[in-house]
């Protein structure tokens, strides 16, 4: 039943993605973060107090998310096992973001191919944190490739990893960790103190999944007939070419597979941030690289689901 739920949820994500008006637990987690953040700011005034308050916020949000997911599943299973199974499928389905990630990337790709530069910049601004108002097509393409590569970890591989470790409740708790980082884990003046715990614990949560992405994306490159050897080599060589301890692993692997250079300086909130380059500049990046990166992401996601299913079966067999 558990494995069937995983595969049904994966199929639903591929088929439906994330319809904008459907109930989604990530939105509820975001609302809880907003409420908790306001409470912390009312009480905490100094940087030290904000750090402590940010830690309490992290415990409240992650703990409440895990507890709510566990409680709902337990109640549903007590009513009827099939109801519990359906709730489990729904939870896992909402945790996976491969289809929505691919759709967002394709929106920018279509604007680059058939729309205007202004349109492609606007659509890119929906999925990245950098300033987009003056980016040119190669820079826009590079931003999309980086985003798809990076989010293949926290959108698919990491949720499946925590699903393997602790079922849907732990995977839901991971998404709370990830959502906290995306909402308050910034290094600017507003969030540096309060978001410190959220940012660092997101790094901890993604430590193993990011390194698994290096191997999964390398195998995906081989299956997609791209440069798997370069993916493996550059994924390892440039794994630290990022301020995050995790982001460069998938980005460098994709850069090697495609034979392009990613990273480099970008503007955030009007300020230039110098970042190291990732990959070798073998050729100019092209809009077709967005399509190739989406293929890599889908293939790696399928490999992750298959790998974790095999591990689950092996562990279950060993426990008998």
N, C-alpha and C positions, 0 to 999 in steps of 0.2 A: 504493500500500500504506500509506504513512504517513497520508494523509488518512483512509483507510478505518479505520485503527486509532483515530484520534481520534474519529470518529463512533460506532464500535462501543463504545468506552470510555464515551463520553457516554451512549449508550443504556443500557449496563449500570448506570451510576450512577443513572440515572433509574428503572430497573427494580428494582434490587436494593439500592441504598444501600450501607451498610456493615454487613453481618451481624456480630454481636458476636464470634463464635467463629471467623471465617475468618482465615487468616494475613494480616497487614497490615503493610507496611513501616514505617508510622508508629509502631507499637508497638516495632519493633526499633530504630528511631531513638531513641525515648524511653528504651529500656533502655541504649543506648550513652551517651546524655546522662547518665543516672543514674550509670553506672560512671565516666565521665570526670569528672563533678562531684565524686565522692567522692575520686578521685585528686588533683584540684586542691586540695581542701580539706585533704587530708593534708599537702601540700607547702607551700601558700601560707597565710601567717598574717596578713599586713598587707593593708590595702586596696589598696596599690599592687601587691603580689604577686598578689592576687586578680584585679585587672584584667588583669594580664598572663596569669595562668592562665586567665581566662575567654576571652581572645583565642586562646590555644593550644587550649582546648577547642572553640571555634568552628571553628578550622581543622581539627582532627581529625575532628569530627563531620560537617561539611559535606564535607570532602575524602573521607572514608571513604564517605559516602553516594553522592557522585558516582562515585567509583571502583568501588564495588560494583555500582551500576546499570549503568555502562558495561561492566564486565567480564561481568556476567551476560548482557547483551544481545549482546555480541560472541561469547561462547561459544555462546549459543543459535543465533545466525545462522550460526556456523561448523558447527554440527551439521546444521541445516536452516533455510532461510529462513522456512518457515511456523512453526517453533518460535520463531524470533526474533520473528516478527510477533505470535504469541500472548502471548509474554512482554511485548512492548511494550504490547499492549492491556491486559494485567493491570496493569502499572505505572501507565499513565495512568488507568485505572479507579480504582485505589486513591488517586490524587492528588486526584480530584474529590470534593467533599463536599456537593453541592447537595441530594441526596436525604436524607442524614443530617441536614443542617441544617434542612430542611423538616420532617422527621419530629419532630425535637426541639422545634421551634416549635409544631407541632400538638399535641404532648403537653401543653404548657402551655395552649394554647388550649382543648383539650377539658376540662382541669381547671377552667379559668375558667368554661366554659359549663355543665358538668354535674357537676363535682366540688366539693370544698371549697376554701376559701381556703388551708388548710394544705397540701393536695395541690398546688395551683398554685404555692405558694411553694417546695415541695420540688423539683418538676420544673424550676422556673426555676433553682434553685441548681445544677443539673447543667450549665447552659450559660452562666452568667455568673459573674463574679468578685465582684460586689458582695454585700453582706449582704441576705438576702431575708426574714428572719424576721418583719419587721414591715411589709412592703410591702402596699399595698392594690391592688385590681384595676387601676386606671389606671396605677399605677407598674409593676406586673407586665407589663401590655401594652406599655408604653413600653420596658421592658427587652428584651422579645422583639423588638420592631420594630427597636431599635438593634442587637441582636445579629445578626439576619438581614441587615440592611443592611451592617453592618461585615464580616461573614464572607462576604458575596458576593464580596468582593475576595480574601481569602486562601484561601477555599474553592473558588473556581472561576476567577475572572478572572486572578489572578496565576499559578496553575499553568499555565493555557492560554497566557499570555503567555510564560512561560519555556519551555514546550513548543515554541512557535514559534521562540524564539531558539536553543535548543540541544537539542531533542529530549527524550525521557524522562529521560535522566540529569540534565540541567540542571533540569528540572522537579522531579525527586526531590531534588536539592540545595536547591532553593527550599523544599521542605517541611521539610527539615532546619533551614534558617534559621528558618522559621516556628515549628517545634516547639521549637527552642532558646529563642525569645522567649517562648513560652507557658509554658515550664517554669522558666526562670531570669531572664527579662527584667523582673523586678519592681523597683520603687523602694523596697521596704522594706529594713530593716536587713540581713536575711539575704542578699539578692540584689543590692543596689544596686551593689556593687563587681564581683562576679564576673559579673553579668549585663549589665553596661554595654555591652560589645561586641555581645552578642547582640541587645539591645534596639535599639541604634543601627543595626546592619546590617540588621535586619528593617525598620526605617523606610526604609532605602535601597532594599531589594529591592521594597518595596511602593509606592515613590514614583510610578512611571509607572502601574501597574495601578490605584491609587486614583484617579488623575485620569482614567483611561479609564472608571472606573465612573461618574463624573459624567455623561459623555456616554451611556454604554450604558444607565444607569438612566433618563436623561431620555427616550431613544428608547423604552425599555420603558414608561415612564409614558404616552407618546403611544399606543402600541399597546394598552395596557390601559385606555385612555380615562380616564386620570387627568389631573391638572393638569401637563402637561409644561412649560408656560411657567414655572410656579412652581418646578418641579423644577430647571430650568436656572438660574433666577435665584437661588434660595435656596441651591442647591448651590454656586454661586460666592460668594455673599455671606457665607455662614457656614462657608466651607471651613476657616477657622482656629479655629473655636470648639471646640477640643479640645486636650488636652495632647499628643496624637499629631499629627504633621504629615500623617497620612493618613486617620485614622478619620472626620473630619468630612465628607470629600468624599461618601462614599456615604450617611452618615446625614443630612446636610443635603439631599441630593437626594431621598431618600425622604420626609423631612419635608415638603418643598415639594410633592411629588406628592400626598401624603395631606392636606395642609392642617392638620398637627398640629405640636405642639412637642415636641422630644426633648431629651435632655441634662439639664442641671441638676444639683443636688447629689445625691450618693449616699454611702452608708456602705460602707467597705471595712475589714474586720477590726476593726470597732468604732469606726472613725474617720471623721468626716464629711469628705468631699472636695468642695470647691466647684468646680463646673464651669459654664461658660456654657451658656445655653440655645441650642438649634439649631432654626430654623424659626419660623414665626408661629403664635400660639395662636388660630387661626381657629375651632376647635371642640374639644370634649373628645375625647380619644383613646378609641377603642372597641375591643372585642375583635375586631371585623370587620377592623380594620386589620392584624392579624396575617395574616389570609388574603390581604389585598391586598399586603402586603409579600412574602409567599411568591410570589405571582404575579409581582411585579416582579423578584424574584431569579431565578426560572425563565426569564422572558423575557430578562433581561439576560444570563444565562448562555448561552442559545441564540444570542443576538446575538454574544456574544464568540466562541463557537465558529465561527460563520459568518464573522465578520470575520477572525479569525486564519487560517482556512482559505483565504479569498480572498487574504490577504497572502502566505501560503505559496505558493499557486499562482502569484501574480504574480512573486514572487522567483525561483521555480524557472524560470518562463518567461523571465525576464530573464537568467538565468544560462546559458541554452542558446545 
